[in-house]
């Protein structure tokens, strides 16, 4: 099966509310198998772009890794209470 190619457009973003960088024309191509495209398509909400879906997936993975790290630290490290 042919691969699908996705073009993602980055939205302008602000650094500390002072500078605005226009990255609207910066696009990246990601080649995925047809099955992966179908799975991603089924995960999108109404009106959701692939870029938004991937952003959500990245955020979810970051949170999962943080929880995993916290659990590992709690299990392996001796924690000391710091009086405030």
C-alpha positions in Angstrom: 0.0 0.0 0.0 1.3 3.5 -0.7 2.4 5.6 2.2 0.5 8.8 3.2 2.4 12.1 3.5 1.2 14.6 6.1 2.1 18.3 6.0 1.9 20.1 9.3 1.8 23.8 9.7 3.1 25.3 12.8 1.1 28.1 14.4 2.8 31.4 15.4 3.9 31.4 19.0 5.0 33.9 21.5 8.1 33.9 23.7 7.3 35.5 27.1 4.6 37.5 25.4 7.2 39.8 23.9 8.3 38.3 20.6 6.1 36.7 18.0 7.7 34.2 15.6 5.8 33.4 12.5 6.4 29.8 11.6 3.2 29.5 9.6 5.0 28.6 6.4 7.2 26.0 8.1 5.9 22.6 7.2 7.3 19.1 7.8 6.5 15.9 6.0 5.9 12.7 7.9 5.5 9.5 5.9 3.3 6.8 7.6 2.0 3.4 6.5 -1.7 3.3 5.4 -2.6 1.4 8.6 -1.1 4.1 10.8 -2.9 6.8 8.8 -6.2 5.0 9.3 -5.6 4.6 13.1 -4.7 8.3 13.4 -7.7 9.3 11.4 -10.0 7.3 13.7 -8.5 9.1 16.8 -9.1 12.6 15.5 -12.1 14.5 17.0 -14.4 16.6 14.8 -12.5 19.5 13.2 -9.2 18.3 14.7 -6.1 18.6 12.6 -3.5 15.9 12.5 -1.1 18.4 14.0 -3.5 18.9 17.0 -3.9 15.2 17.4 -0.1 14.6 17.5 0.3 17.5 19.9 -2.2 15.9 22.2 -0.5 12.5 21.9 2.9 14.1 22.7 1.4 15.9 25.8 -0.1 12.6 26.9 3.2 10.8 26.6 5.1 13.5 28.5 2.6 13.2 31.4 2.9 9.4 31.3 6.7 9.6 31.5 6.5 12.1 34.3 4.2 9.8 36.3 6.5 6.8 35.6 9.6 8.8 36.7 7.8 9.9 39.9 6.8 6.3 40.7 10.4 5.1 40.1 11.8 7.7 42.3 9.3 7.0 45.1 10.2 3.3 44.9 14.0 3.6 44.8 14.9 6.8 46.6 14.6 7.7 50.3 12.6 10.8 50.5 13.1 13.3 53.3 10.3 15.7 54.4 11.3 19.4 54.2 9.7 21.5 56.9 8.2 24.7 55.5 
